[in-house]
Amino acid sequence: MTSRAPLPDLDGERPLRSALRLLRPHRRGVAAAVACMAVKETPVWLMPVVTGRVVDVLVAGGPLRELLGADGRYAALERAQGL
């Protein structure tokens, strides 16, 4: 059986500080996970903006070139979300 390092003091009055103390040895992994999640979720965060743009162009009866440009970006976001 291997020995483990003792857990840092946990403080019920400051749970966030206690959680940060527990995660301190894993800072790089947590930072990498947060960065990967942000990159992965960016298309989902942008989709409402792009969808609104497509709706605005359709309602306003805008030029076809503008609609195809917005639609192309929307299709790219859909493909990126499927990754």
C-alpha positions in Angstrom: 0.0 0.0 0.0 1.3 3.4 -0.9 1.2 6.3 1.4 -0.6 9.5 0.4 0.1 13.0 1.3 -2.3 14.3 3.9 -5.2 16.4 2.7 -5.0 20.1 3.4 -7.2 21.6 6.0 -10.8 21.8 4.8 -12.8 24.9 5.9 -16.6 24.6 5.8 -16.9 28.3 6.0 -14.8 28.8 2.9 -15.6 26.0 0.5 -14.2 27.6 -2.6 -10.8 28.2 -0.8 -10.9 24.5 0.3 -11.6 23.3 -3.2 -8.8 25.4 -4.6 -6.4 24.0 -2.0 -7.4 20.5 -3.1 -6.9 21.3 -6.8 -3.6 23.1 -6.3 -1.5 20.0 -7.3 -3.6 19.6 -10.5 -3.5 23.3 -11.6 -2.2 22.5 -15.1 -4.7 19.8 -15.8 -7.6 21.9 -14.6 -6.4 24.9 -16.7 -6.1 22.6 -19.8 -9.5 21.2 -19.2 -11.1 24.6 -19.0 -9.3 25.8 -22.1 -10.4 22.7 -24.1 -14.0 23.2 -22.9 -14.0 26.8 -24.0 -12.7 25.9 -27.5 -15.2 23.0 -27.8 -18.2 25.1 -26.7 -17.4 28.3 -28.7 -19.5 27.2 -31.8 -22.5 26.6 -29.4 -22.1 30.0 -27.9 -21.9 31.7 -31.4 -24.8 29.7 -32.9 -27.5 32.0 -31.6 -25.7 35.1 -33.0 -25.3 33.5 -36.4 -28.9 32.2 -36.4 -30.2 35.7 -35.6 -28.2 37.1 -38.4 -29.7 34.6 -40.9 -33.2 35.4 -39.6 -32.5 39.1 -39.9 -31.4 38.7 -43.5 -34.4 36.5 -44.4 -36.9 38.9 -42.8 -35.4 42.0 -44.4 -35.3 40.4 -47.8 -31.6 41.1 -48.0 -29.4 40.3 -51.0 -28.7 36.7 -51.8 -24.9 37.2 -51.4 -25.4 38.4 -47.8 -27.7 35.4 -47.0 -25.3 32.9 -48.5 -22.4 34.4 -46.5 -24.4 34.1 -43.2 -25.7 30.7 -44.1 -22.2 29.5 -44.9 -20.9 30.6 -41.5 -23.9 28.8 -39.9 -23.1 25.6 -41.7 -19.5 25.8 -40.6 -20.6 26.2 -37.0 -22.9 23.1 -37.3 -20.0 21.1 -38.7 -17.7 22.3 -35.9 -20.3 21.4 -33.3 -20.3 17.8 -34.6 -16.6 17.3 -33.9 
